[in-house]
């Protein structure tokens, strides 16, 4: 069973060593996502972000970051990363469901935003399966990213 766990002095190094592809190791900006290291650093500078390790029982499989984005003026799922060793096993869908449930508990907003690179067809398909729709906006960063939105009932 998947769970979201705190990042602690005991697990932070294992979390920053994970990456989305074997060829993406030790990069600050991976091909389609910022590294976990960069995300943890970003969250340490802004207390509006929540970071969590994604576990399957006691096995560390991924990382997520979510919270209020001042830039987007909304509640954002900023990062969802499953380590390359665990991709293709259905973890992304299960993790996204768990993360969205947690986010809904923490916000009174009526929706959640997510951003991803336009050429990341896997992310696009995943988010669209959960009802996210293109807002027509882009966000500037290391690379331009599409902004998608999902509304939910109270």
Buried (B, 14 or more C-beta within 10 A) or exposed (E): EBEBEEBEEEBBEEBBBBBBBEEBEEBEEBBBBBBBBBBBEBBEEEEEBBBBBBBBEEEBBBBBBBBBBEEBEBBBBBBBBBBBEBBEEEBBEBBBEBBBEBBBEEBEBEBBBBBBBEEBEEBBEBBEEBBBEEBEEEBEEEEEBBBBBBEBEE
